[in-house]
Amino acid sequence: MLTKAFIEERKWAKDSQFFIETLAPENSEQTLRFVLEKLGRLPSDFDPNPFLDLLKHEYPNVRLLAVKNIGKLKDAALLDVIAQFAEGEPNTTARREAISTIGRMRTPKAIPLLIAFLNDPDPKVVLQAIRGLIIFKMRPEVQSALTELANHPNELIQDVINQELSAKTESKQEKQPAHPKSLDALKNVIVHADVKDVLSATPDESVHLTFTSPPYYNARDYTLYESYAAYLQFLTDIFREVHRVTKEGRFFVLNTSPVIVPRVSRAHSSKRYAIPFDIHPMLMQIGWEFVEDIVWVKPERTAKNRNGGFFQHRKPLGYKANSVSEYVMVYRKKTDRLIDWNMRQYDEETVEGSLVKGDYEKTNVWHIHPASDKVHPAIFPTDLARRIIQFYSFEGDLVFDPFAGIGTVGIASLMLRRYFFLAEQEGKYVQKAMRDIEGSVFKSVSSRCLNLAQFIAILKGQK
Ligand SMILES: C[S@@+](CC[C@H](N)C(=O)[O-])C[C@H]1O[C@@H](n2cnc3c(N)ncnc32)[C@H](O)[C@@H]1O
């Protein structure tokens, strides 16, 4: 029986005959795959002929593994065979593997072949060709071929090219001592004002994380908008400003859910608005990059019952689901720096103190009981805010909530040794937030409640 150990042994014994027999095209697909998968690293003088014979095998997986093994030989004499294979290969995965194989050979002889594949209709083939060419990017012919792709219709290709060709790339890996810092004027502050004005006064790149749940569209009595379009525009304007005040590569987490506006009379129907889905394209346009869709699930008994009618009549089309979920959409301020870069901005002690230790939710479905409050009709639970702050910020970071309500984000930030910066326009919610923060275990933390004029004056004093 064929075993991995036996294949290994025959490989180093340079037993060509053994491989000619075990890799004969007429053998079963299972045998061929087994041998091809178990071959591992190959001696440089390994006979490539058994692989070459398999490039026309009827099973795409066999062809793919054959080309992968050819690549391991790093034999420039085989480049043309691989390129020809890629040109005629109908299976996309095998074609991509062939281009990647050519790239992995890291030989200048591959340059013209890889350049030819930059025109391939499959963006993944183009990306593989780019990957292979990057190590030669200082050569003029490679530079000019890559530059031509700057306006490629595929966004991933555009991103890679812009990043690779930008002169900043090297220096961008530097540490920025200012990144973990934030202005004292913003630390542990609630501004009692319209967030639009608060944001106008807030300097660029001053917050590390924003977590918020915006006012609902006409679903509660505390906010009213002229139209749904006006509501979305209002949120878009605010979140564009949030983008401006967010530090490079940092996160914005938005909790929303579809809302229902009840019908005017029995002659009309109620209307549902899919807020998370409608706001998403706006956020992408602003320059937020989509990272995660977390679904916050509440116990069924806490959901409003919409099932009365259907439960009775059971007629199709009349079904209505009781909504037990809300969306927690995670975005990152778009940058070509990796998240690792953001992590590297912190010293060891801060990283150690911020580690998310113990058990944590590993899926994107978070079961959390909703919270309620006598003063505010729509708060989110502290546990939700805690998780977000823990996962998306470091100790000492500044966490912003533009629609702060009774300051749940403030309490959760203090619990996790972060600073909060909150805006809320309703006096009664601001008072409750201050009462809760000052009356909590964080009495010793000096927090401030400011009106707009005070906020602007303090900021001016700091600049
Ligand atoms: C869904 S609640 C947020 C509740 C908050 N997450 C909490 O746990 O307390 C939205 C809040 O946004 C506030 N708000 C609405 N428009 C605002 C504006 N233009 N400026 C500041 N706050 C505003 C409302 O007063 C409301 O308290």
The ligand as a MOL file (V3000), in Angstrom:
LIG
                    3D

  0  0  0     0  0            999 V3000
M  V30 BEGIN CTAB
M  V30 COUNTS 27 29 0 0 0
M  V30 BEGIN ATOM
M  V30 1 C -30.4590 55.3610 19.8650 0
M  V30 2 S -30.0860 56.6410 20.9510 0 CHG=1
M  V30 3 C -28.5170 56.1690 21.5620 0
M  V30 4 C -28.5770 55.5940 22.9360 0
M  V30 5 C -27.2280 55.2030 23.4910 0
M  V30 6 N -26.5850 54.2030 22.6760 0
M  V30 7 C -27.3540 54.6920 24.9340 0
M  V30 8 O -27.0670 53.5070 25.1610 0
M  V30 9 O -27.7500 55.4530 25.7800 0 CHG=-1
M  V30 10 C -29.7210 57.9660 19.8850 0
M  V30 11 C -29.4460 59.2780 20.6050 0
M  V30 12 O -29.0530 60.2530 19.6500 0
M  V30 13 C -29.4600 61.5060 20.1540 0
M  V30 14 N -29.4300 62.4600 19.0250 0
M  V30 15 C -30.2310 62.5000 17.9530 0
M  V30 16 N -29.8660 63.4860 17.1230 0
M  V30 17 C -28.7720 64.0690 17.6720 0
M  V30 18 C -27.9400 65.1390 17.2880 0
M  V30 19 N -28.1450 65.8070 16.1470 0
M  V30 20 N -26.9080 65.4750 18.0850 0
M  V30 21 C -26.6770 64.8120 19.2450 0
M  V30 22 N -27.4450 63.7850 19.6660 0
M  V30 23 C -28.4940 63.4320 18.8980 0
M  V30 24 C -30.8360 61.2290 20.6920 0
M  V30 25 O -31.2220 62.2230 21.6200 0
M  V30 26 C -30.6440 59.8460 21.3250 0
M  V30 27 O -30.3680 59.9530 22.6820 0
M  V30 END ATOM
M  V30 BEGIN BOND
M  V30 1 1 1 2
M  V30 2 1 2 3
M  V30 3 1 2 10
M  V30 4 1 3 4
M  V30 5 1 4 5
M  V30 6 1 5 6
M  V30 7 1 5 7
M  V30 8 2 7 8
M  V30 9 1 7 9
M  V30 10 1 10 11
M  V30 11 1 11 12
M  V30 12 1 11 26
M  V30 13 1 12 13
M  V30 14 1 13 14
M  V30 15 1 13 24
M  V30 16 1 14 15
M  V30 17 1 14 23
M  V30 18 2 15 16
M  V30 19 1 16 17
M  V30 20 1 17 18
M  V30 21 2 17 23
M  V30 22 1 18 19
M  V30 23 2 18 20
M  V30 24 1 20 21
M  V30 25 2 21 22
M  V30 26 1 22 23
M  V30 27 1 24 25
M  V30 28 1 24 26
M  V30 29 1 26 27
M  V30 END BOND
M  V30 END CTAB
M  END
